[in-house]
Amino acid sequence: MKIMETLIEQKTKKKQGMQVREIYERAFPRVAAFVSRTGGSFDDAKDIFHDALVVYYEVTAQDSSRIRGPEEAYLLGIVKHLWGRKHQRSRMMIPMSEFEREISVPDDVTPTVEDKRLLRILESVGRKCMDLLRAFYYQQRPVKELTVTLGYTNEHAASAQKYKCLEKVRNTIKQKSMNYDDFIQ
Amino acid sequence: MTTSSNNNRTIEKYLQGEMSPSEKFLFEAQLLINPGLRMEVRAQKKAYTLVRMYHRKKLKEELESVHQQIFSDPEKTIYQQHVYQLFKQEGI
């Protein structure tokens, strides 16, 4: 049973990997054409496309029914929103179709300078905890599986470790935050 | 009264909207009178934000490797040329 489960899981993982590459190959040329037309470089296209894919996966993870139409068109829509935000100051007008306008894109895709700084600190002092918390909150692995992969003796221990990590991250944030007023009163 | 070492379970329940109406009412009453607890809630919220940033960063590292795979695949030269060509319009 166990072996079967692992095999199936590996298969779906492989499939996911292929799917990512397929979507990438199909959607990237359209994104690149758009970015090039609006004056961006190859690297601009790549960066904005990666941001858009991250948004796309977050949306599909939450509620895939929100995605309508072909993936490439949806991705290009996200790219247009992000590209528009990036060039807000130059007031570049980006024409969007009705379909594209209706796509909602989270406004925290680009982290603030302060968040970037805090993240660097957390990566250097608590990478293990960050990996564990990421697995808990974003990789949708059941506690049982995490218990095995992270080498804990039982589910309770894994769950306890999660809260310990949360505590550690929280304390680091309190100590290292520049926005002192946010945390000290 | 919750102490700082074990209140993160409670705060998580609160932030994820998993409290019953009465639990929520009590917790919010505590928030009003306890600035220390308010601070913990804010810091914990930030912790979730940073885990999300970390997750996104890791995803982008994976995407970067997919990108490298495609753009170094010898069977994909036509595809690669097609994309590169899009950025070489100026000289014409």
Interface residues (C-beta under 8 A of the other chain):
Chain A: V20 R21 Y24 E25 F28 P29 A32 A33 S36 S41 F42 A45 K46 H50 D51 L53 V54 Y57 D108 V109 P111 D115 K116 L118 L119 L122 E123 M130 L133 R134 Y137 Y138 Y163 L166 E167 V169 R170 N171 I173 K174 S177 D182 F183 I184 Q185
Chain B: S5 N6 N8 R9 E12 P35 R38 M39 E40 R42 A43 Q44 K46 A47 Y48 T49 L50 V51 R52 M53 Y54 H55 R56 K57 K58 L59 K60 E62 L63 E64 V66 H67 Q69 I70 Y79 H82 V83 Y84 L86 F87 Q89
